[in-house]
């Protein structure tokens, strides 16, 4: 039972039920807002046009169809579509903002949105092409099924559905729910703010937190299997930085002690593992804080605040865009460092093992092509690190003359998480093979991870299509 909007989690797959007291609060706000509208004063998007047409006052007849019409001409997107999980996160993000009361929408619209979320179907929302000051294009697609418009993705329970869905699997939204008749302000409320980027960023935080745990484990495996000197992870070296100290402790616990290091200094990619992963952890937390601000703050415009409608700039998602970009860059760096370690794991001078971790170097190539896949993946990641918010363009005849592209920023982040998982899988496969070729015992802190690998990847005794092994790791271990 949801009593406050803060209790809604964009990453949760659980059905949503709203507490009666919360709905009563929303009903009271709606009644007050309708009373305010009776004054006839101009309210943007309610009794006026939008964008450069906000100077146009709408007649009463126009107003009766205006709110639904707002969704029609702005649904200009197309494939690729968001995954069902991301589409659901957008809907929950919209619901969270409605439940602050700033949108002053009716309980009926709130209940219709909850019914869509709980239906198991999700709208086909374009993953790209949100060139507006907020998110009106993707939000028009997200809101369409509430009023019998648009398209739906097929229901899915797959945890591996991050790839965008093509048009082939879509079904018309008309008939899924009884079409809701939008009242005053409800169409513009469905299009306002950045709830989609915030919801998707909340989902990305959950996925990134899971990923950073694997980053630490795989890095520790590499440290352990090459017998790297543990000096770089000493507690004293983390002075003044609690996050770094925690990461050092994690690496030491996972990798175990090394009384006889192979060399005084391991390659830099091993020595900096703690700093790299600590930076990712810090970046994840900073994005989580930005998501929290986005949902607690005012994102609607016009927002119903203190008994009046107030035009705001809550659609300007620079906070979200900047922190998504920041985490994307942190992940790209982590992937590059992981790929560098992977290359060192193929080097007998670093590991003391056979070249390229092959059982029979020469007749067998070993894992050299696995590293080449990781190299290509890091190259893709580098292209995602261009800041999204520094390329603005005028739209709406100059009325909307800047954007933050927070929708694109969170899309880049989702792709960065996917690609960093790939490089992590490549390094993990090499770590497992290195342990198999060495006489080193697997440290207790890594035994669960290695057992998870062994459950899905057979021993590597000869060359084979290692892409299949990487897919199994991505599906079952990472």
C-alpha positions in Angstrom: 0.0 0.0 0.0 1.5 3.3 -1.1 1.0 6.1 1.4 3.4 8.7 0.0 5.0 9.2 -3.4 8.4 8.6 -2.0 7.5 4.9 -1.5 7.1 4.3 -5.3 10.2 2.6 -6.8 10.6 3.0 -10.6 12.5 -0.3 -10.6 9.9 -2.3 -8.8 7.9 -4.9 -10.7 5.3 -5.2 -7.9 1.7 -4.2 -8.4 0.8 -0.7 -7.1 -2.1 0.0 -4.7 -2.6 3.6 -3.4 -3.8 4.3 0.1 -7.3 5.9 0.4 -5.9 8.8 2.4 -3.5 9.6 -0.4 -6.2 9.6 -3.0 -8.4 11.8 -0.7 -5.6 14.3 -0.6 -5.3 14.3 -4.4 -9.1 14.8 -4.7 -9.0 17.9 -2.4 -6.2 19.4 -4.4 -8.1 18.8 -7.7 -11.2 20.4 -6.3 -9.2 23.5 -5.2 -7.5 23.7 -8.6 -10.8 23.5 -10.5 -12.1 26.3 -8.3 -9.0 28.4 -9.2 -9.6 27.8 -12.9 -13.1 29.3 -12.7 -11.6 32.8 -12.5 -10.9 32.6 -16.2 -7.3 33.9 -15.8 -4.9 32.6 -18.5 -3.3 29.3 -17.5 -0.7 27.9 -19.9 -1.8 24.9 -21.8 -5.2 24.8 -20.1 -7.1 27.8 -21.7 -4.2 28.8 -24.0 -2.1 27.1 -26.7 1.3 25.8 -25.9 4.8 26.8 -26.9 4.8 29.8 -29.3 1.0 29.5 -29.5 0.6 30.3 -25.8 -0.6 33.7 -26.8 -3.7 32.1 -28.3 -6.7 32.0 -25.9 -8.9 28.9 -26.3 -12.7 29.0 -26.4 -14.7 26.8 -24.0 -15.4 24.5 -26.9 -11.7 24.4 -27.8 -10.8 23.6 -24.2 -13.1 20.6 -24.1 -11.0 18.8 -26.7 -7.7 20.5 -26.2 -6.3 18.3 -23.5 -6.6 15.1 -25.5 -5.4 16.9 -28.6 -2.2 17.8 -26.8 -1.3 14.1 -26.9 -2.0 13.6 -30.6 0.3 16.0 -32.5 3.2 15.4 -30.1 3.4 11.6 -30.5 5.9 11.9 -33.4 8.3 9.2 -32.3 9.0 5.8 -33.6 11.3 2.8 -33.1 13.5 1.9 -31.5 11.3 1.6 -28.4 12.3 1.5 -24.8 12.3 -1.9 -23.2 9.3 -2.9 -21.1 11.2 -2.3 -17.9 12.2 1.2 -18.9 8.7 2.0 -20.2 7.3 0.9 -16.8 9.8 3.1 -15.0 8.6 6.1 -17.1 5.0 5.4 -16.0 5.9 5.1 -12.4 8.0 8.3 -12.6 4.9 10.0 -14.0 2.8 8.6 -11.1 5.3 9.8 -8.5 5.1 13.4 -9.8 1.3 13.3 -9.9 1.1 12.2 -6.3 3.0 15.3 -5.1 -0.2 17.2 -5.9 1.5 19.8 -8.1 -0.2 18.6 -11.2 -3.7 18.8 -9.6 -5.0 15.9 -11.8 -8.1 14.0 -10.9 -8.2 10.8 -8.9 -9.7 9.1 -11.9 -6.6 9.9 -14.0 -4.4 8.7 -11.3 -6.3 5.4 -11.0 -6.2 5.0 -14.8 -2.4 5.4 -14.7 -2.2 2.8 -11.9 -4.4 0.4 -13.9 -2.0 0.7 -16.9 1.0 0.1 -14.8 -0.6 -3.0 -13.2 -1.9 -4.3 -16.5 1.4 -6.0 -17.5 1.4 -4.0 -20.7 3.6 -1.0 -21.3 3.4 1.8 -23.9 5.7 1.8 -26.9 7.8 4.8 -26.0 10.5 6.0 -28.4 14.0 5.7 -27.0 15.3 8.6 -29.1 14.2 11.8 -30.6 13.2 13.9 -27.6 14.2 17.3 -29.0 12.2 19.5 -26.7 12.7 21.5 -23.6 11.2 18.7 -21.6 10.0 15.2 -22.6 6.7 16.0 -24.5 7.4 13.6 -27.4 8.1 10.4 -25.3 5.5 11.4 -22.7 2.8 11.8 -25.4 3.5 8.1 -26.4 3.6 7.1 -22.7 0.2 8.7 -22.0 -1.6 7.6 -25.2 -2.9 4.3 -23.9 -4.6 6.1 -21.0 -7.0 7.6 -23.6 -7.1 4.8 -26.1 -4.2 6.0 -28.3 -0.9 4.6 -29.3 0.7 1.2 -29.1 1.7 -1.3 -26.5 4.7 -3.5 -26.1 4.1 -7.2 -25.6 4.1 -8.3 -21.9 7.5 -9.7 -20.8 9.0 -11.2 -17.7 12.4 -11.4 -19.3 15.2 -9.9 -17.3 17.2 -9.5 -20.5 14.9 -7.3 -22.5 17.0 -4.2 -22.7 17.2 -4.2 -26.4 14.6 -2.0 -28.0 11.5 -3.7 -29.5 10.7 -3.4 -33.2 7.2 -2.5 -34.5 6.5 -6.1 -35.3 5.4 -7.1 -31.8 3.2 -4.1 -31.0 -0.5 -4.1 -30.4 -3.0 -1.2 -30.5 -3.6 0.4 -27.1 -7.3 1.0 -27.9 -9.4 -1.4 -25.8 -6.8 -2.3 -23.2 -8.5 0.1 -20.7 -11.7 2.1 -21.0 -10.6 5.3 -22.7 -10.3 8.1 -20.1 -11.8 11.5 -20.8 -9.2 14.1 -19.8 -10.5 17.1 -17.8 -9.0 20.6 -17.5 -5.2 20.6 -17.3 -4.8 16.8 -17.4 -3.4 16.6 -20.9 -0.6 19.1 -20.2 0.0 17.5 -16.9 0.7 14.2 -18.7 3.4 16.0 -20.8 5.0 18.1 -18.2 8.4 17.8 -16.5 11.1 15.1 -16.8 9.4 12.1 -15.0 10.6 9.8 -17.8 14.3 10.6 -17.4 13.9 10.5 -13.6 12.2 7.1 -13.7 14.7 5.6 -16.1 17.6 7.1 -14.1 16.1 5.4 -11.0 16.1 2.1 -12.8 19.7 2.8 -14.0 20.8 3.4 -10.4 19.6 -0.1 -9.4 21.3 -1.7 -12.4 24.5 0.3 -11.8 24.7 -0.7 -8.2 24.4 -4.4 -9.2 27.2 -3.9 -11.8 29.6 -2.1 -9.5 29.5 -5.1 -7.1 30.6 -7.3 -10.1 33.3 -4.8 -11.0 34.8 -5.2 -7.6 34.6 -9.0 -7.6 36.1 -9.4 -11.0 38.9 -6.9 -10.3 39.7 -8.7 -7.1 39.9 -12.0 -9.1 42.4 -10.5 -11.4 44.4 -9.1 -8.5 44.4 -12.5 -6.8 45.2 -14.7 -9.8 48.3 -12.6 -10.8 49.6 -12.4 -7.2 49.5 -8.6 -7.3 51.1 -6.7 -4.4 48.3 -5.6 -2.0 50.0 -2.4 -0.9 47.8 -0.1 -3.1 44.8 -1.2 -1.1 46.2 -0.5 2.4 43.7 1.3 4.6 46.2 4.1 5.2 46.2 4.9 1.5 42.5 5.8 1.6 42.9 8.7 4.1 40.1 11.2 3.9 37.9 9.2 1.6 35.4 6.8 3.2 34.2 5.5 -0.1 37.7 4.6 -1.2 38.4 3.0 2.2 35.4 0.8 1.7 36.5 -0.2 -1.7 40.0 -1.0 -0.5 38.5 -3.2 2.3 36.3 -4.9 -0.2 39.2 -5.7 -2.6 41.3 -7.0 0.3 38.5 -9.2 1.6 37.7 -10.6 -1.9 41.2 -11.1 -3.1 42.6 -12.4 0.2 46.2 -11.8 1.4 49.3 -12.2 -0.9 52.4 -13.0 1.3 54.7 -13.4 -1.8 53.7 -11.0 -4.6 55.0 -11.8 -8.1 56.5 -8.3 -8.4 56.9 -5.1 -6.4 54.4 -3.4 -8.5 51.6 -4.9 -10.7 50.6 -3.0 -13.8 48.7 0.3 -13.2 45.3 -1.3 -14.2 45.6 -3.6 -11.2 46.9 -0.9 -8.7 44.1 1.6 -9.5 41.2 -0.9 -9.2 40.1 0.5 -5.9 40.1 4.1 -7.1 38.2 3.3 -10.3 35.5 1.3 -8.6 35.1 3.9 -5.7 34.6 6.6 -8.3 31.8 4.5 -10.0 30.2 3.9 -6.6 30.3 7.6 -5.8 28.9 8.5 -9.2 26.0 6.1 -8.7 25.2 7.7 -5.4 25.3 11.2 -6.9 22.9 10.2 -9.6 20.6 8.6 -7.0 20.6 11.9 -5.1 19.7 13.7 -8.4 16.8 11.3 -8.9 15.6 12.0 -5.4 15.7 15.8 -6.0 13.9 15.3 -9.3 11.0 13.5 -7.7 10.8 15.7 -4.5 11.1 19.0 -6.4 8.6 20.8 -8.6 8.6 19.4 -12.2 5.2 20.4 -13.4 4.4 23.6 -15.3 2.1 25.1 -14.7 2.2 23.7 -11.2 -0.5 24.2 -8.7 1.3 25.7 -5.7 -0.1 27.5 -2.7 -3.5 27.8 -4.4 -2.4 29.2 -7.7 -1.0 28.0 -11.0 2.7 28.9 -11.4 4.8 28.6 -14.5 8.0 26.8 -13.6 11.1 25.6 -15.4 11.0 22.1 -13.8 11.3 20.6 -17.2 14.9 21.7 -17.5 16.6 18.4 -16.4 20.2 19.6 -16.2 20.7 18.0 -12.8 19.7 14.6 -14.2 21.5 15.0 -17.5 24.8 16.0 -15.9 24.8 13.2 -13.4 23.8 10.6 -16.0 26.7 11.9 -18.1 29.0 11.7 -15.1 28.2 8.1 -14.4 28.5 7.2 -18.1 32.0 8.6 -18.1 32.8 6.7 -14.8 31.7 3.5 -16.4 33.6 4.1 -19.6 36.7 4.6 -17.5 36.0 1.4 -15.5 35.5 -0.6 -18.7 38.8 0.7 -20.1 40.7 -0.2 -17.0 39.0 -3.7 -17.0 40.0 -4.1 -20.7 43.6 -3.2 -19.9 43.7 -5.7 -17.0 42.3 -8.3 -19.4 45.2 -7.7 -21.8 47.7 -8.1 -19.0 46.0 -11.4 -18.0 47.0 -12.7 -21.5 50.6 -11.9 -20.9 52.9 -14.6 -19.4 55.2 -11.9 -18.0 52.4 -10.7 -15.7 50.7 -14.0 -14.9 53.4 -16.6 -15.1 50.9 -18.6 -17.1 50.7 -19.7 -20.7 50.4 -17.1 -23.5 46.9 -15.8 -24.1 45.7 -18.3 -21.4 45.6 -21.1 -24.0 46.2 -24.7 -22.9 48.5 -25.1 -26.0 49.7 -21.7 -27.2 50.3 -21.8 -30.9 47.9 -24.5 -32.0 45.4 -22.6 -29.8 44.7 -18.9 -29.8 43.3 -18.8 -26.3 41.3 -15.7 -25.2 43.0 -13.2 -27.5 39.8 -12.5 -29.4 37.9 -12.1 -26.2 40.1 -9.1 -25.5 39.5 -7.7 -29.0 35.8 -7.8 -28.3 36.4 -5.8 -25.1 38.5 -3.3 -27.1 35.6 -2.8 -29.5 33.1 -2.4 -26.6 35.2 0.3 -24.9 35.4 2.1 -28.2 31.6 2.2 -28.3 31.6 3.4 -24.7 33.9 6.3 -25.5 31.4 7.6 -28.1 28.8 7.8 -25.3 30.8 10.2 -23.2 30.1 13.3 -25.2 28.2 15.6 -22.8 24.5 15.7 -23.8 23.5 19.1 -22.5 25.8 21.3 -24.5 24.2 21.1 -27.9 21.1 23.2 -27.8 18.8 24.3 -30.7 15.8 26.6 -31.0 12.4 25.1 -31.5 8.8 26.4 -31.3 9.8 29.6 -33.2 12.3 30.5 -30.5 9.9 30.0 -27.5 11.9 26.9 -26.6 15.4 28.0 -27.3 17.4 25.6 -25.1 17.2 21.9 -24.0 19.2 19.6 -21.7 18.5 16.4 -23.6 18.2 14.5 -20.3 16.2 11.8 -22.1 19.2 11.1 -24.3 21.6 11.3 -21.3 19.7 8.5 -19.5 19.6 6.6 -22.7 23.4 6.8 -23.1 23.7 5.7 -19.5 21.5 2.6 -20.1 23.8 1.7 -23.0 26.9 2.4 -21.0 25.7 -0.1 -18.3 25.0 -2.7 -21.0 28.5 -2.3 -22.5 30.3 -2.2 -19.2 28.7 -5.5 -18.4 30.2 -6.9 -21.6 33.7 -5.9 -20.8 33.3 -7.2 -17.3 32.2 -10.6 -18.7 35.3 -10.6 -20.9 37.6 -10.0 -17.9 35.7 -12.6 -15.8 36.1 -15.3 -18.4 39.9 -14.6 -18.4 40.1 -14.6 -14.6 38.4 -18.0 -14.4 40.7 -19.4 -17.1 43.7 -18.0 -15.3 42.7 -19.7 -12.1 42.2 -22.9 -14.0 45.7 -22.8 -15.4 47.4 -21.7 -12.2 48.1 -23.6 -9.0 46.6 -20.8 -7.0 43.6 -21.5 -4.7 40.5 -19.5 -5.3 40.2 -17.0 -2.4 37.2 -17.7 -0.1 35.7 -14.2 -1.0 35.6 -15.2 -4.7 34.4 -18.8 -4.5 30.7 -18.0 -5.0 31.5 -15.9 -8.1 33.8 -18.6 -9.6 31.2 -21.3 -8.8 28.6 -19.2 -10.6 30.9 -19.2 -13.6 31.5 -22.9 -13.4 27.8 -23.6 -13.3 27.3 -22.2 -16.8 30.8 -22.2 -18.5 32.5 -25.6 -19.1 36.3 -25.8 -18.6 38.3 -24.3 -21.4 40.6 -26.9 -22.8 40.6 -25.8 -26.4 39.5 -23.0 -28.6 35.7 -22.7 -29.1 33.1 -20.0 -29.8 33.8 -18.0 -26.6 30.9 -15.6 -27.5 28.5 -18.3 -26.3 30.4 -18.4 -22.9 30.2 -14.6 -22.6 26.5 -14.6 -23.3 26.0 -17.2 -20.6 27.9 -15.1 -18.1 25.9 -12.0 -19.0 22.6 -13.9 -18.6 23.3 -15.9 -15.5 26.2 -14.4 -13.5 26.4 -10.7 -14.2 
